[in-house]
């Protein structure tokens, strides 16, 4: 289990990120997530800047394209020194294998290859939406498990899913297969557009390896204090 919750930096630009980070001690090493909005606005430089501050970076671009395109993209992303990235499992085993190959080839000599995870079903997707929009007839849980098995077959490090599927995923793949779970909300907070949510403590009990939390921290009036509270709960240290 990673001891730090991953903070989703869902901001429109670097200026807002800089303002947010002033709430934290300068020597606090964070694990942060850069999503599409921020990356498409600021480009690779936002990754380099955050890495220069000593933070770990999950670059969440959810690649999904033909295998060759994804492989070439991953070769470029690996050169940024990111720690974690992801693709959509729906792209298929061959695409996921190509993504992993691209990361291996693009990782500078002497550096550790970024972890590669596959998106199973988004935590904003309900079973009804999956049936109607994706025409997938099996249950949501079966779909998630199938995608996880495909990711394991492709050699990926793990998957992104809701915490509710973690135990089944590890049973269907291997115990060390990483489960990263977004949709984490402290007790009493707004769930927003997330549908399959759990608390940090519950995610720990279930067996999540990483958790991602955005708005409860980024929109808090006291971001650092909220972060510490969530971190303590995540680590089983209620204070």
C-alpha positions as CSV (number, residue, x, y, z in Angstrom):
1,X,0.0,0.0,0.0
2,X,1.3,3.5,-0.9
3,X,1.3,5.5,2.3
4,X,0.4,8.7,0.5
5,X,-3.0,9.4,-1.0
6,X,-2.6,10.6,-4.6
7,X,-4.0,14.2,-4.9
8,X,-5.8,14.8,-8.2
9,X,-4.6,18.3,-9.4
10,X,-7.8,18.9,-11.3
11,X,-7.0,22.6,-12.0
12,X,-7.1,24.5,-15.3
13,X,-3.5,25.8,-15.2
14,X,-0.2,25.9,-13.4
15,X,-1.0,29.2,-11.7
16,X,-3.9,27.5,-9.8
17,X,-1.6,24.5,-8.9
18,X,1.0,26.8,-7.6
19,X,-1.5,28.6,-5.4
20,X,-2.9,25.3,-4.1
21,X,0.6,24.0,-3.2
22,X,1.3,27.0,-1.0
23,X,-1.0,25.3,1.5
24,X,1.6,22.5,2.0
25,X,5.0,22.6,3.7
26,X,7.7,23.1,1.0
27,X,9.5,19.9,2.0
28,X,6.3,17.8,1.9
29,X,6.8,15.2,-0.9
30,X,3.4,14.6,-2.4
31,X,2.0,12.1,-4.9
32,X,-0.1,14.0,-7.4
33,X,-2.2,13.2,-10.4
34,X,-2.1,15.3,-13.6
35,X,-5.2,14.8,-15.7
36,X,-6.2,15.8,-19.2
37,X,-7.3,19.4,-18.5
38,X,-4.0,20.4,-16.8
39,X,-1.7,18.5,-19.2
40,X,-3.4,19.8,-22.3
41,X,-3.2,23.3,-21.1
42,X,0.4,23.2,-19.7
43,X,2.0,20.4,-21.6
44,X,5.0,18.3,-20.5
45,X,6.5,21.2,-18.6
46,X,4.0,20.8,-15.8
47,X,5.3,17.3,-15.2
48,X,9.0,18.5,-15.2
49,X,8.1,21.3,-12.8
50,X,6.3,19.1,-10.3
51,X,9.1,16.5,-10.5
52,X,11.7,19.3,-9.8
53,X,9.8,20.0,-6.6
54,X,10.3,16.4,-5.4
55,X,6.7,15.2,-6.1
56,X,5.8,11.8,-7.6
57,X,3.5,12.1,-10.6
58,X,0.6,10.0,-11.9
59,X,0.1,11.1,-15.5
60,X,-3.6,10.2,-16.1
61,X,-4.2,10.5,-19.8
62,X,-6.0,7.2,-20.3
63,X,-4.5,6.4,-23.7
64,X,-6.7,4.4,-26.1
65,X,-5.7,4.1,-29.7
66,X,-4.1,1.7,-32.2
67,X,-1.1,-0.2,-30.7
68,X,1.6,1.7,-32.6
69,X,0.3,5.1,-31.7
70,X,0.0,4.2,-28.0
71,X,3.5,2.7,-28.0
72,X,5.1,5.8,-29.5
73,X,3.2,8.1,-27.1
74,X,4.4,6.0,-24.1
75,X,8.0,6.3,-25.2
76,X,7.7,10.0,-25.0
77,X,5.9,10.0,-21.7
78,X,8.4,7.7,-20.1
79,X,11.1,10.3,-20.8
80,X,9.3,12.8,-18.6
81,X,10.2,10.9,-15.5
82,X,6.6,10.1,-14.5
83,X,6.0,7.5,-11.8
84,X,2.7,6.1,-13.0
85,X,0.4,6.2,-16.0
86,X,-2.5,4.4,-17.6
87,X,-4.3,3.2,-20.6
88,X,-7.9,2.0,-21.3
89,X,-8.2,-1.8,-21.0
90,X,-10.9,-1.6,-23.7
91,X,-8.1,-1.0,-26.2
92,X,-7.2,-4.7,-25.9
93,X,-4.3,-6.9,-24.9
94,X,-2.2,-6.0,-28.0
95,X,-2.5,-2.3,-27.3
96,X,-1.6,-2.7,-23.6
97,X,1.4,-4.8,-24.6
98,X,2.5,-2.0,-27.0
99,X,2.0,0.6,-24.2
100,X,4.2,-1.4,-21.9
101,X,6.8,-1.9,-24.6
102,X,6.8,1.9,-25.2
103,X,7.4,2.6,-21.6
104,X,10.3,0.2,-21.4
105,X,12.0,1.7,-24.5
106,X,11.4,5.2,-23.4
107,X,12.6,5.0,-19.8
108,X,16.1,6.6,-19.5
109,X,18.9,4.3,-18.6
110,X,19.3,3.9,-14.9
111,X,15.8,5.1,-14.1
112,X,12.8,2.9,-13.0
113,X,10.1,2.2,-15.5
114,X,6.8,4.0,-14.7
115,X,4.1,1.8,-13.4
116,X,1.4,1.1,-16.0
117,X,-2.2,0.5,-15.0
118,X,-5.3,-0.2,-17.1
119,X,-8.6,1.6,-16.7
120,X,-11.4,-1.0,-16.2
121,X,-14.7,0.8,-15.8
122,X,-14.8,4.4,-14.7
123,X,-16.1,4.9,-11.2
124,X,-18.6,7.4,-12.7
125,X,-20.1,4.5,-14.7
126,X,-23.1,2.7,-13.3
127,X,-24.1,-0.9,-14.4
128,X,-27.1,0.5,-16.1
129,X,-25.0,3.0,-18.1
130,X,-22.6,0.2,-19.0
131,X,-25.4,-1.9,-20.4
132,X,-27.1,0.9,-22.3
133,X,-24.1,2.9,-23.5
134,X,-21.5,0.2,-24.1
135,X,-23.8,-2.7,-24.9
136,X,-21.9,-4.9,-22.4
137,X,-24.4,-7.5,-21.2
138,X,-22.4,-9.0,-18.3
139,X,-22.5,-7.4,-14.8
140,X,-20.3,-4.5,-14.0
141,X,-18.2,-6.6,-11.8
142,X,-17.7,-9.3,-14.5
143,X,-16.6,-6.6,-16.9
144,X,-14.1,-5.2,-14.5
145,X,-12.6,-8.6,-13.7
146,X,-12.3,-9.5,-17.4
147,X,-10.5,-6.2,-18.1
148,X,-8.2,-6.9,-15.1
149,X,-7.4,-10.3,-16.5
150,X,-6.6,-8.9,-19.9
151,X,-4.3,-6.3,-18.3
152,X,-2.5,-9.0,-16.3
153,X,-2.1,-11.1,-19.5
154,X,-0.5,-8.0,-21.2
155,X,2.0,-7.8,-18.4
156,X,0.7,-4.6,-16.8
157,X,1.4,-3.7,-13.2
158,X,-2.3,-3.4,-12.2
159,X,-5.6,-1.7,-12.9
160,X,-7.7,1.3,-11.9
161,X,-11.1,0.3,-10.6
162,X,-13.5,1.1,-7.8
163,X,-12.5,-0.2,-4.4
164,X,-15.5,-2.6,-4.4
165,X,-13.8,-4.8,-7.0
166,X,-10.4,-5.0,-5.5
167,X,-10.7,-8.3,-3.7
168,X,-12.1,-10.0,-6.8
169,X,-9.4,-8.5,-9.0
170,X,-6.6,-9.8,-6.9
171,X,-8.2,-13.2,-6.7
172,X,-8.6,-13.3,-10.5
173,X,-5.1,-12.2,-11.2
174,X,-2.4,-12.3,-8.4
175,X,-2.2,-10.8,-4.9
176,X,0.5,-8.3,-5.9
177,X,-1.4,-7.0,-8.8
178,X,-1.9,-3.3,-8.1
179,X,-5.3,-1.8,-7.5
180,X,-5.6,1.9,-7.7
181,X,-8.9,3.2,-6.6
182,X,-10.4,6.7,-7.4
183,X,-13.8,7.6,-6.1
184,X,-12.5,8.0,-2.5
185,X,-14.5,10.3,-0.3
186,X,-14.1,10.9,3.4
187,X,-17.3,10.2,5.4
188,X,-19.8,13.0,5.1
189,X,-18.3,14.6,1.9
190,X,-20.1,15.2,-1.4
191,X,-19.7,12.3,-3.9
192,X,-20.0,14.6,-6.9
193,X,-20.2,12.6,-10.2
194,X,-18.8,9.5,-8.6
195,X,-21.1,6.5,-8.2
196,X,-19.0,3.7,-6.6
197,X,-17.3,5.4,-3.7
198,X,-15.7,4.3,-0.4
199,X,-13.9,6.1,2.5
200,X,-10.1,6.0,2.8
201,X,-10.3,3.6,5.7
202,X,-12.6,1.3,3.8
203,X,-10.3,1.3,0.8
204,X,-7.4,0.3,3.1
205,X,-9.5,-2.6,4.6
206,X,-10.5,-3.8,1.1
207,X,-6.9,-3.9,-0.1
208,X,-6.4,-0.9,-2.4
209,X,-2.7,-0.2,-3.1
210,X,-3.2,3.4,-4.2
211,X,-6.1,5.8,-3.7
212,X,-6.9,9.0,-5.6
213,X,-8.6,12.0,-4.0
214,X,-9.4,15.3,-5.6
215,X,-12.1,17.7,-4.6
216,X,-12.3,16.8,-0.9
217,X,-8.7,18.1,-0.7
218,X,-8.5,20.7,-3.5
219,X,-11.8,22.4,-2.6
220,X,-11.2,22.3,1.2
221,X,-10.8,25.5,3.1
222,X,-7.8,23.8,4.9
223,X,-6.3,21.6,2.2
224,X,-3.2,20.5,4.2
225,X,-5.1,19.6,7.3
226,X,-7.7,17.7,5.2
227,X,-4.9,15.9,3.4
228,X,-3.2,14.9,6.7
229,X,-6.6,13.6,8.1
230,X,-7.2,11.5,5.0
231,X,-3.6,10.3,5.0
232,X,-3.9,9.2,8.6
233,X,-7.2,7.4,7.9
234,X,-5.6,5.7,4.8
235,X,-2.8,4.5,7.0
236,X,-5.0,3.3,9.8
237,X,-4.0,6.2,12.1
238,X,-7.1,7.9,13.3
239,X,-6.1,11.2,14.9
